[in-house]
Amino acid sequence: MRLAGRCVLLEPLDATVHGSALWEAAGGAEHDDLWAYLSDGPYADCASFQASLARKAASNDPLYFAITDSRSGIALGYASYLRVEPAHRCLEVGSILYGPALQRTAGATEAMFLMARHVFEDLRYRRYEWKCNALHVRSRQAALRLGFTFEGIFRQHMIIKGRNRDTAWFSMLDSEWPARKAALERWLDPDNFDAEGRQKSRLANLI
């Protein structure tokens, strides 16, 4: 399955195809901060990183997608669907890794738009979840910016890398998707960006 947008393409993660570019985007000591709130990493070397990608690529839940630049085809990050519950038509987006070249770009937002659209319009699910460490301010801000609703904090929810994690829960419902979709499409429209690629209207003002 491939999810194609104007800026990015999401395709099944493949360690052989995407591994080198993802190591360049997120590997090495200079990128250790990218892994602070993820359940794995950082990785000491490319070989261990590639092995982790191979395990991720073999998984169905979480189901990982490489996020590639639509022009160059270079992988800039990855994201996954997880905790998939077909009986309840509910799933979560998570394990999101954005390299610096993807962060704070139209492609970063478009990737999340494409994944949400697939959930609501192709899979016909009724609830889409976003969960993160309650200390991860940028992730919480991203969830709200994308139109998720904050539902509360699950205290001492998990132990990650030997540390307690209180988890902030967010959700989006199928009844909310049409309005969220319209706002995201307005923000992603090329006319919303100037010649230097700077946004004219903030997404927060459209949601």
NORPE-V256883 format. One record per backbone hydrogen bond with DSSP energy under -0.5 kcal/mol. CO is the residue of the C=O (numbers start at 0). NH is the residue of the N-H. Records with the same first field share a line. If there is no record, write none. Layout:
# NORPE-V256883
CO = NH / NH
This chain:
# NORPE-V256883
0 = 11
1 = 3
2 = 9
6 = 69
7 = 4
8 = 10 / 67
9 = 2
10 = 65
13 = 17 / 18
14 = 18
17 = 21
18 = 22
19 = 23
20 = 24
21 = 25
22 = 26
24 = 99
27 = 30
28 = 31
30 = 33
31 = 34
32 = 35
34 = 37
42 = 27
44 = 48
45 = 49
46 = 50
47 = 51
48 = 52
49 = 53
50 = 54
51 = 55
52 = 56
53 = 57
55 = 58
61 = 63
62 = 80
63 = 12
64 = 78
65 = 10 / 67
66 = 75 / 76
67 = 8
68 = 72
73 = 68
75 = 98
76 = 66
77 = 96
78 = 64
79 = 93
80 = 61 / 62
81 = 91
84 = 87 / 88 / 89
88 = 125 / 126
89 = 84
90 = 128
91 = 81
92 = 130
93 = 79
94 = 96
96 = 77 / 98
98 = 101 / 102
101 = 104
104 = 108
105 = 109
106 = 110
107 = 111
108 = 112
109 = 113
110 = 114
111 = 115
112 = 116
113 = 117
114 = 118
115 = 119
116 = 120 / 121
117 = 121 / 122
118 = 124
125 = 173
126 = 90
127 = 171
128 = 92
129 = 169
131 = 167
132 = 135
134 = 136
135 = 139
136 = 140
137 = 141
138 = 142
139 = 143
140 = 144
141 = 145
142 = 147
143 = 146
148 = 170
151 = 168
152 = 154
153 = 156 / 166
157 = 159 / 164
159 = 162
162 = 159
164 = 156 / 157
165 = 133 / 167
166 = 153
167 = 131
168 = 150 / 151
169 = 129
170 = 148
171 = 127
172 = 175 / 176
173 = 177
175 = 179
176 = 180
177 = 181
178 = 182
179 = 183
180 = 184
181 = 185
182 = 186
183 = 187
184 = 188
188 = 191
189 = 192
191 = 199
193 = 196
197 = 193
201 = 204
202 = 205 / 206
